[in-house]
Amino acid sequence: MKNVLLLLLASTCWMLRPARGQNANLPNVVILATGGTIAGAGESSVGTAYTAGKLPIDDLLNAVPEARKIANLRGEQVASVGSQAMHDSVWLKLAHRINELAQRSDVDGIVITHGTDTEGETGFFLQLTVKTTKPVVLVGAMRSATALSADGPLNLYNGIVVAANKTSADRGVLVAMNDYIYSARDVTKTNTTNVSTFQAPNTGPLGVVMDGKVEFYHRIIRKHTHQTEFDVNKVNSLPKVDILYGYANTNPVLVDALVKDGVQGIVIAGVGNGNLYPTVEERVKKITRQGIAVVRSNRTGSGRVLMNAETDDAALGTIAADDLNPQKARILLQLALLKTKDTKKIQEMFFEY
């Protein structure tokens, strides 16, 4: 029994003292890899076709040897998927692992490599569920690792710089892309292929990272990370919430189909100020009285959805998404439904987070 205890102690203390080749004066940063374009490989260096998630984390780190002058690095392969295939189980796995690592005195920052398609969504989920003031930074790439002028290596380097910097602490989950630092709450992908695709339309970037230096201009004031009420450490699945896109002459049967499929909540990407087509409004008024939560977001790409403006939320029983886009409103609604079905309390969450 004594020998078993010694082995267990040794296995849980892998970084309590610097490993061979590490610098005790540098911060310790853990890289969690999930796949995506940053780990993609293609047959041509100038073509757009590639397979996401082919390269392991060690290959990504070997592409940025300069990063080892910034921090002691250790990599873990959490998943190997294109971010179009991202799903709840990976989100939960990431949140669980980050919360474990954040408790360690020998971990100073965490970087997640991720595909860009859903990078903002993963970042917002982590923004609401990880419990730490330590820097957590997502990075990705628009060009595969084998492409001419690949952007992944510099984004990864910059992400490590941000995670290793003490001024990055307690700013929520960050996204470092194309020399800018964004809040995971506000950032979204705005272009299909351009390296400057990541933007925060309503708030702008929090700062910049360039030449190995970090400069912050402002911070997020919405509650995040250790300030939130959402604890997923014992959660293995999330409530079923889907998104319905609004357009002229929307087919209300789509609402019925989602209800029949067993949704607990629906986010509607409404037109203008989150407005709903009249026949959809009728269906929504009916299903909210059945206990299904409905959030009004918008399809415009920026701006706030105002409560009780053109649409009477009090009469419909709907929730205004504030400035969250549909995909992020879905995430907050999923987490909110783990806590309550009271629409008034959920509305408060949308103004709080």
LINLIN-V335988 format. One record per run of one state. SS is the DSSP state (H for helix, E for strand, L for the rest). FROM is the first residue (numbers start at 0). TO is the last residue. If there is no record, write none. Layout:
# LINLIN-V335988
<<SS,FROM,TO> <SS,FROM,TO>>
This chain:
# LINLIN-V335988
<<L,0,0> <H,1,10> <L,11,25> <E,26,34> <L,35,35> <H,36,38> <L,39,39> <E,40,40> <L,41,49> <E,50,50> <L,51,55> <H,56,61> <L,62,63> <H,64,68> <L,69,69> <E,70,80> <L,81,81> <H,82,84> <L,85,86> <H,87,101> <L,102,107> <E,108,112> <L,113,117> <H,118,128> <L,129,133> <E,134,138> <L,139,150> <H,151,163> <L,164,164> <H,165,167> <L,168,172> <E,173,176> <L,177,178> <E,179,182> <L,183,186> <E,187,188> <L,189,196> <E,197,198> <L,199,205> <E,206,209> <L,210,211> <E,212,215> <L,216,223> <H,224,226> <L,227,239> <E,240,244> <L,245,251> <H,252,259> <L,260,263> <E,264,270> <L,271,273> <E,274,274> <L,275,276> <H,277,287> <L,288,291> <E,292,297> <L,298,303> <E,304,304> <L,305,311> <H,312,315> <L,316,317> <E,318,319> <L,320,320> <E,321,321> <L,322,324> <H,325,336> <L,337,341> <H,342,351> <L,352,352>>
